[in-house]
Amino acid sequence: EVDLNEKAQWHLDFNGGSVPVLETPQGTLVPESGIIQSWAQEQNPSGGIQLVPSDPLEAAKMRVRMEKFGKTLPGLFPMVLSRGQDVEKLQKYKEETLPIYEQMCTEANGKF
């Protein structure tokens, strides 16, 4: 568990405090959503939920969407951490970030 307001020193030392971070059963830390996703898929490639489309083009499109989504997160976290109390951050998020999400969902036909 990570307190986003007061990150532990190990977390800051590991990757500057970025989230998410997964700790594997072996105790290894794996950073970043896309890397965690790949790690999870590789743990059981023939079973479970398929996290990456089998079609290479669709998989590439998914990775582009993930990258684009990841770039919006710095704008999201200040608004979330203010718990919606900072009206200026909320308005900025509404004007700058929500349209990006809407465009991504439209381009992906609702599949993200």
MIDREN-736081 format. One record per residue: residue number from 1; residue in three letters; chain; x, y, z of N, C-alpha, C in turn. Coordinates in steps of 0.02 Angstrom, whole numbers, plus 50000, padded with zeros to 5 digits. Layout:
REM MIDREN-736081
lumvo	pavo	zakol	nX	nY	nZ	caX	caY	caZ	cX	cY	cZ
NUM	ALA	A	X	Y	Z	X	Y	Z	X	Y	Z
...
REM end
This chain:
REM MIDREN-736081
lumvo	pavo	zakol	nX	nY	nZ	caX	caY	caZ	cX	cY	cZ
1	GLU	A	50042	49941	50000	50000	50000	50000	50045	50062	50000
2	VAL	A	50025	50111	49960	50065	50172	49953	50022	50232	49969
3	ASP	A	50047	50274	50013	50013	50338	50028	50039	50388	49977
4	LEU	A	49996	50410	49931	50018	50454	49878	50038	50523	49903
5	ASN	A	50016	50541	49963	50035	50606	49991	50102	50603	50026
6	GLU	A	50120	50545	50053	50184	50536	50088	50214	50470	50068
7	LYS	A	50249	50470	50012	50277	50408	49985	50337	50386	50026
8	ALA	A	50342	50320	50034	50397	50291	50072	50464	50302	50035
9	GLN	A	50517	50304	50073	50583	50315	50043	50601	50261	49993
10	TRP	A	50584	50198	50008	50599	50143	49961	50567	50156	49894
11	HIS	A	50506	50184	49896	50468	50197	49834	50501	50254	49795
12	LEU	A	50520	50306	49830	50555	50362	49798	50621	50339	49768
13	ASP	A	50657	50297	49805	50722	50272	49781	50713	50226	49721
14	PHE	A	50659	50187	49721	50649	50138	49668	50634	50171	49601
15	ASN	A	50585	50216	49600	50567	50246	49535	50540	50317	49542
16	GLY	A	50562	50352	49592	50540	50420	49601	50470	50427	49629
17	GLY	A	50441	50371	49650	50375	50372	49680	50318	50362	49631
18	SER	A	50334	50344	49569	50281	50334	49520	50240	50272	49537
19	VAL	A	50177	50274	49519	50133	50216	49528	50104	50198	49460
20	PRO	A	50086	50137	49448	50085	50081	49495	50153	50046	49499
21	VAL	A	50159	50008	49553	50216	49962	49563	50187	49897	49587
22	LEU	A	50207	49842	49557	50185	49776	49577	50242	49740	49611
23	GLU	A	50228	49710	49668	50278	49667	49700	50259	49595	49683
24	THR	A	50305	49560	49649	50292	49490	49629	50297	49445	49690
25	PRO	A	50272	49383	49684	50279	49336	49740	50352	49325	49761
26	GLN	A	50399	49336	49715	50470	49329	49730	50499	49391	49763
27	GLY	A	50459	49444	49769	50482	49505	49801	50512	49556	49753
28	THR	A	50510	49542	49689	50536	49589	49639	50484	49643	49626
29	LEU	A	50507	49705	49620	50462	49760	49605	50460	49771	49529
30	VAL	A	50400	49777	49503	50389	49788	49431	50351	49854	49424
31	PRO	A	50380	49904	49390	50347	49969	49383	50307	49975	49318
32	GLU	A	50264	50024	49315	50230	50046	49254	50175	49997	49231
33	SER	A	50118	50025	49214	50060	49985	49194	50074	49937	49137
34	GLY	A	50104	49962	49084	50117	49920	49026	50164	49863	49041
35	ILE	A	50215	49876	49081	50263	49824	49099	50230	49773	49145
36	ILE	A	50189	49797	49192	50152	49751	49236	50105	49708	49194
37	GLN	A	50072	49738	49146	50027	49701	49103	50064	49646	49065
38	SER	A	50121	49663	49037	50161	49613	49000	50184	49558	49047
39	TRP	A	50207	49576	49106	50229	49527	49155	50172	49479	49172
40	ALA	A	50113	49507	49185	50055	49465	49203	50037	49418	49146
41	GLN	A	50036	49442	49085	50019	49401	49028	50070	49344	49019
42	GLU	A	50133	49360	49029	50186	49310	49020	50186	49257	49075
43	GLN	A	50154	49270	49131	50152	49221	49185	50108	49161	49167
44	ASN	A	50059	49172	49124	50014	49118	49104	49989	49132	49033
45	PRO	A	50034	49125	48984	50016	49144	48915	49960	49103	48884
46	SER	A	49949	49043	48908	49898	49000	48876	49832	48998	48914
47	GLY	A	49827	49035	48968	49765	49032	49006	49748	49098	49038
48	GLY	A	49692	49100	49071	49672	49161	49105	49645	49213	49056
49	ILE	A	49642	49273	49079	49616	49328	49038	49671	49352	48991
50	GLN	A	49653	49359	48928	49701	49385	48879	49704	49460	48886
51	LEU	A	49761	49486	48907	49768	49557	48920	49788	49597	48858
52	VAL	A	49819	49562	48810	49842	49595	48749	49808	49560	48690
53	PRO	A	49780	49598	48643	49750	49566	48585	49800	49521	48548
54	SER	A	49776	49466	48521	49820	49420	48485	49839	49449	48416
55	ASP	A	49798	49491	48388	49814	49523	48325	49868	49576	48337
56	PRO	A	49925	49571	48303	49980	49618	48315	49961	49692	48304
57	LEU	A	49919	49706	48254	49899	49775	48242	49855	49801	48299
58	GLU	A	49809	49760	48322	49766	49780	48378	49807	49788	48442
59	ALA	A	49856	49745	48451	49900	49750	48509	49939	49816	48507
60	ALA	A	49963	49834	48448	49999	49897	48440	49954	49956	48454
61	LYS	A	49893	49954	48429	49845	50008	48442	49831	50014	48517
62	MET	A	49825	49958	48551	49813	49959	48623	49872	49991	48659
63	ARG	A	49933	49975	48638	49992	50004	48670	49995	50080	48658
64	VAL	A	49975	50102	48599	49973	50174	48585	49923	50208	48631
65	ARG	A	49864	50177	48640	49814	50206	48685	49840	50208	48757
66	MET	A	49874	50155	48777	49902	50154	48845	49953	50209	48854
67	GLU	A	49995	50219	48805	50046	50271	48808	50013	50340	48812
68	LYS	A	49963	50350	48771	49927	50414	48770	49892	50426	48837
69	PHE	A	49860	50373	48863	49827	50378	48927	49877	50395	48982
70	GLY	A	49934	50362	48981	49985	50373	49032	50008	50446	49034
71	LYS	A	50009	50478	48977	50031	50548	48974	49979	50595	49005
72	THR	A	49918	50572	49014	49867	50615	49044	49867	50611	49120
73	LEU	A	49899	50560	49147	49896	50550	49219	49925	50606	49261
74	PRO	A	49979	50639	49240	50004	50694	49281	49951	50749	49292
75	GLY	A	49905	50757	49245	49851	50805	49254	49795	50779	49298
76	LEU	A	49789	50714	49302	49736	50683	49341	49752	50682	49416
77	PHE	A	49812	50665	49434	49828	50655	49504	49819	50717	49547
78	PRO	A	49839	50778	49525	49826	50836	49569	49752	50845	49583
79	MET	A	49710	50832	49534	49638	50839	49544	49613	50786	49592
80	VAL	A	49636	50724	49584	49615	50670	49629	49638	50684	49700
81	LEU	A	49701	50704	49707	49728	50716	49774	49694	50774	49809
82	SER	A	49666	50820	49771	49629	50875	49802	49559	50854	49822
83	ARG	A	49542	50791	49803	49475	50763	49818	49419	50806	49790
84	GLY	A	49433	50838	49733	49383	50879	49701	49371	50946	49734
85	GLN	A	49410	50961	49786	49401	51024	49822	49433	51083	49787
86	ASP	A	49484	51070	49747	49518	51123	49711	49482	51134	49645
87	VAL	A	49439	51184	49643	49396	51196	49585	49438	51212	49523
88	GLU	A	49493	51246	49532	49535	51263	49475	49565	51200	49443
89	LYS	A	49588	51154	49484	49616	51091	49458	49561	51049	49426
90	LEU	A	49503	51049	49456	49447	51012	49429	49427	51039	49360
91	GLN	A	49424	51105	49354	49406	51136	49290	49460	51122	49237
92	LYS	A	49523	51126	49257	49578	51113	49210	49574	51040	49186
93	TYR	A	49561	50994	49231	49554	50924	49213	49496	50914	49165
94	LYS	A	49441	50946	49180	49381	50941	49138	49395	50967	49067
95	GLU	A	49430	51022	49062	49443	51053	48997	49499	51020	48958
96	GLU	A	49551	50996	48993	49609	50971	48958	49612	50895	48952
97	THR	A	49591	50860	49003	49601	50788	49004	49540	50748	48982
98	LEU	A	49481	50766	49004	49422	50728	48984	49413	50723	48908
99	PRO	A	49425	50777	48870	49419	50770	48797	49468	50718	48768
100	ILE	A	49526	50711	48798	49574	50661	48775	49545	50591	48785
101	TYR	A	49517	50579	48844	49486	50514	48858	49428	50500	48811
102	GLU	A	49387	50550	48799	49330	50542	48754	49354	50525	48684
103	GLN	A	49405	50559	48660	49432	50545	48594	49460	50474	48590
104	MET	A	49496	50454	48642	49525	50387	48643	49471	50334	48641
105	CYS	A	49418	50343	48679	49363	50294	48680	49327	50292	48613
106	THR	A	49318	50350	48582	49286	50353	48517	49328	50317	48464
107	GLU	A	49393	50331	48464	49437	50299	48416	49441	50224	48425
108	ALA	A	49433	50201	48487	49439	50130	48503	49372	50095	48501
109	ASN	A	49320	50129	48479	49252	50101	48479	49233	50074	48547
110	GLY	A	49252	50111	48599	49234	50091	48667	49279	50039	48698
111	LYS	A	49329	50014	48660	49375	49963	48687	49439	49998	48707
112	PHE	A	49457	49991	48769	49520	50020	48791	49560	49968	48823
REM end
